[in-house]
Amino acid sequence: MGFAITALTAAFICDVSAQTSGNVKPSNNVGLKSQGKTKDNPGSMSQEQQLKLQKNMDQHSKVLETTSNVMKKKSDSHKGVIQNMK
């Protein structure tokens, strides 16, 4: 079961990462470079794009934190089992 949770969260992280990796496009489907702006400059993104990016980054952070917590609990459980066997 731990592997299934890890695989699911890893897939979700990959999905969220793809969404937040700079692939944000303006709503009119025109690339930022064609507008004479670079996608690396946060000032060139609309407020809506910045909010969407921030939301995706927050979601990504929560997934990483949850995954870390699950892995920590799993590790602690394994340590407890080993201690009980000694």
MIVEXMI-447759 format. One record per residue: residue number from 1; x negated, y, z negated of N, C-alpha, C in turn. Coordinates in pm, 1 decimal, m for minus. Layout:
MIVEXMI-447759
> NUM:X:Y:Z:X:Y:Z:X:Y:Z $
...
end
This chain:
MIVEXMI-447759
> 1:m81.9:m119.1:0.0:0.0:0.0:0.0:m86.4:125.7:0.0 $
> 2:m197.4:124.3:m70.1:m286.3:240.4:m72.9:m339.0:273.8:63.7 $
> 3:m368.1:169.6:142.7:m417.1:193.2:278.0:m310.4:258.6:363.7 $
> 4:m184.4:215.2:347.2:m74.5:272.3:425.7:m58.2:420.5:394.9 $
> 5:m66.8:456.8:267.3:m56.3:598.3:229.9:m172.4:676.1:288.6 $
> 6:m292.4:622.0:278.2:m410.0:689.5:331.8:m399.1:705.3:482.7 $
> 7:m354.9:601.0:553.1:m342.1:608.7:698.5:m236.8:711.3:738.2 $
> 8:m124.8:714.0:666.6:m20.0:810.1:697.6:m66.5:952.8:673.0 $
> 9:m133.7:976.0:560.2:m179.4:1110.7:531.1:m290.0:1151.6:627.1 $
> 10:m374.4:1058.1:665.8:m479.2:1090.4:763.1:m417.6:1129.8:897.4 $
> 11:m313.9:1057.4:938.1:m246.5:1091.0:1063.9:m181.5:1227.6:1053.2 $
> 12:m121.2:1256.5:938.3:m56.9:1385.9:918.2:m161.1:1497.3:918.0 $
> 13:m273.0:1473.9:852.5:m379.9:1573.6:849.1:m429.7:1602.2:990.4 $
> 14:m447.0:1497.3:1070.3:m491.0:1517.2:1208.3:m391.0:1601.0:1285.6 $
> 15:m261.3:1575.0:1263.5:m156.8:1649.8:1331.8:m159.4:1796.0:1291.1 $
> 16:m168.9:1821.4:1160.2:m172.0:1958.8:1111.1:m300.5:2027.4:1155.8 $
> 17:m412.0:1954.8:1154.1:m538.7:2012.2:1197.9:m532.6:2054.0:1343.6 $
> 18:m470.2:1972.2:1425.9:m456.6:2006.2:1567.5:m375.5:2133.2:1583.8 $
> 19:m276.0:2151.6:1497.7:m192.2:2270.4:1506.1:m265.7:2395.0:1459.5 $
> 20:m363.3:2380.2:1372.0:m429.7:2496.0:1313.5:m571.9:2516.0:1365.1 $
> 21:m609.3:2444.4:1469.0:m748.7:2449.8:1513.7:m774.4:2556.7:1619.0 $
> 22:m693.4:2659.2:1620.9:m716.0:2765.9:1717.0:m636.3:2748.1:1844.3 $
> 23:m547.8:2651.7:1846.2:m465.9:2629.8:1964.6:m336.7:2709.5:1958.9 $
> 24:m338.6:2821.0:1889.4:m220.1:2904.7:1878.5:m210.2:2988.1:2004.2 $
> 25:m95.0:2982.6:2068.2:m74.8:3056.8:2192.1:35.8:3158.9:2171.1 $
> 26:30.0:3269.6:2239.6:137.3:3367.8:2230.0:268.5:3308.1:2277.3 $
> 27:379.4:3365.1:2230.0:509.6:3309.6:2261.8:542.8:3317.0:2410.4 $
> 28:479.8:3405.4:2484.7:508.0:3414.3:2628.5:418.5:3322.4:2711.5 $
> 29:348.3:3228.5:2644.9:263.5:3128.1:2709.0:150.9:3187.9:2793.7 $
> 30:106.9:3306.2:2762.0:m8.2:3366.4:2829.0:m125.2:3354.8:2733.1 $
> 31:m237.7:3302.8:2779.8:m354.2:3285.8:2694.0:m405.9:3418.0:2642.5 $
> 32:m465.1:3417.6:2524.0:m515.9:3540.1:2464.8:m630.3:3599.4:2546.4 $
> 33:m711.5:3512.9:2605.5:m822.8:3565.6:2684.7:m773.4:3640.6:2807.4 $
> 34:m660.6:3595.3:2863.9:m608.9:3664.3:2981.5:m554.1:3801.8:2945.0 $
> 35:m529.3:3825.7:2816.6:m483.9:3955.8:2770.9:m602.3:4044.7:2733.1 $
> 36:m723.7:3993.4:2753.5:m842.1:4069.9:2719.1:m876.5:4060.5:2570.6 $
> 37:m820.4:3963.9:2502.3:m845.4:3946.4:2359.7:m901.4:3806.1:2338.0 $
> 38:m972.2:3788.8:2228.0:m1025.2:3656.0:2197.8:m943.0:3591.8:2089.5 $
> 39:m931.7:3458.6:2093.3:m853.4:3387.2:1992.4:m925.4:3379.9:1858.8 $
> 40:m1054.1:3416.4:1853.9:m1129.0:3413.7:1728.7:m1101.1:3536.6:1643.1 $
> 41:m1043.0:3637.4:1701.4:m1015.5:3761.1:1630.9:m873.9:3756.9:1574.9 $
> 42:m857.9:3747.9:1440.7:m723.4:3740.3:1383.4:m638.2:3862.2:1417.3 $
> 43:m699.9:3975.5:1442.7:m626.3:4096.2:1476.8:m556.7:4087.2:1610.7 $
> 44:m598.6:3993.2:1694.8:m538.2:3980.8:1826.8:m414.8:3891.3:1825.4 $
> 45:m385.2:3828.9:1710.8:m267.9:3742.5:1700.1:m149.5:3823.6:1649.6 $
> 46:m30.7:3787.4:1695.2:88.6:3855.8:1646.6:112.9:3816.7:1501.7 $
> 47:196.8:3894.4:1435.2:227.9:3865.7:1295.3:296.4:3729.8:1283.4 $
> 48:381.9:3697.4:1379.8:450.6:3567.5:1379.4:350.2:3453.1:1390.6 $
> 49:250.0:3468.9:1476.3:147.1:3366.1:1493.0:64.1:3352.0:1366.3 $
> 50:31.6:3464.6:1303.7:m46.9:3460.6:1180.8:29.9:3390.4:1069.4 $
> 51:160.5:3416.5:1059.6:242.6:3350.3:957.8:251.9:3200.6:983.4 $
> 52:267.0:3163.5:1110.3:273.8:3021.2:1145.1:141.5:2952.1:1112.4 $
> 53:31.6:3017.0:1146.2:m100.5:2961.6:1116.8:m120.2:2946.9:965.7 $
> 54:m81.6:3049.4:889.3:m95.5:3043.5:744.3:m10.2:2931.1:685.9 $
> 55:111.1:2915.0:737.7:199.3:2808.1:690.8:135.7:2671.5:717.5 $
> 56:79.8:2653.6:837.2:13.6:2527.1:871.4:m109.0:2502.9:784.7 $
> 57:m184.7:2607.2:756.6:m303.2:2592.5:672.7:m264.2:2557.3:528.6 $
> 58:m155.8:2618.9:478.9:m107.4:2586.3:344.7:m61.3:2441.2:337.9 $
> 59:9.6:2398.1:441.4:57.4:2259.8:447.3:m61.3:2163.5:451.1 $
> 60:m161.5:2196.3:528.7:m282.2:2115.4:539.2:m350.8:2104.6:403.3 $
> 61:m359.5:2216.2:332.8:m421.8:2217.7:200.9:m345.1:2129.3:102.6 $
> 62:m212.2:2135.2:107.6:m130.2:2052.8:18.0:m149.1:1904.3:47.8 $
> 63:m159.1:1869.4:175.2:m180.0:1729.5:212.2:m315.1:1681.2:161.8 $
> 64:m417.5:1763.1:179.2:m550.1:1724.9:129.7:m550.7:1709.4:m22.2 $
> 65:m484.6:1800.7:m91.0:m478.8:1792.6:m237.6:m404.2:1666.9:m281.9 $
> 66:m292.1:1636.9:m216.4:m214.9:1517.7:m250.5:m295.4:1391.3:m224.2 $
> 67:m362.5:1386.5:m111.1:m445.2:1271.2:m76.8:m555.9:1252.6:m180.0 $
> 68:m617.8:1362.0:m218.5:m723.3:1356.0:m319.7:m669.0:1303.8:m452.6 $
> 69:m551.7:1351.9:m491.8:m491.8:1307.4:m618.3:m458.3:1158.5:m614.3 $
> 70:m404.1:1111.9:m501.5:m369.9:969.8:m488.1:m496.3:884.4:m495.9 $
> 71:m601.3:926.5:m426.6:m725.7:850.9:m427.7:m787.7:849.3:m567.8 $
> 72:m777.9:960.6:m641.1:m830.6:967.5:m777.7:m754.8:871.1:m868.6 $
> 73:m621.4:870.4:m857.6:m540.4:779.2:m940.2:m572.6:633.6:m907.1 $
> 74:m590.6:605.9:m779.5:m624.2:469.3:m737.1:m758.9:428.1:m796.4 $
> 75:m856.2:517.6:m790.6:m988.2:490.0:m845.1:m981.1:468.1:m996.5 $
> 76:m905.8:553.7:m1064.3:m891.3:540.1:m1209.6:m824.2:407.0:m1245.9 $
> 77:m724.6:367.6:m1166.2:m656.8:239.8:m1190.8:m752.6:122.7:m1174.3 $
> 78:m834.8:128.9:m1070.0:m932.3:22.2:m1046.3:m1033.9:14.7:m1159.8 $
> 79:m1078.2:130.3:m1207.0:m1172.6:132.6:m1319.6:m1109.8:71.8:m1444.6 $
> 80:m981.2:103.6:m1467.7:m911.9:48.1:m1583.4:m899.0:m102.2:m1575.8 $
> 81:m869.0:m155.4:m1458.7:m858.2:m299.5:m1440.0:m993.7:m364.8:m1466.4 $
> 82:m1098.1:m306.8:m1414.8:m1232.8:m362.8:m1435.6:m1268.7:m361.0:m1583.7 $
> 83:m1237.6:m250.7:m1652.1:m1267.2:m241.8:m1795.7:m1189.3:m347.9:m1874.0 $
> 84:m1064.3:m372.0:m1834.1:m983.4:m472.5:m1903.6:m1033.5:m615.1:m1879.4 $
> 85:m1101.1:m634.8:m1768.9:m1154.0:m768.2:m1737.1:m1281.0:m796.5:m1816.5 $
> 86:m1350.3:m695.2:m1862.2:m1477.4:m714.1:m1934.0:m1458.3:m760.3:m2073.0 $
end
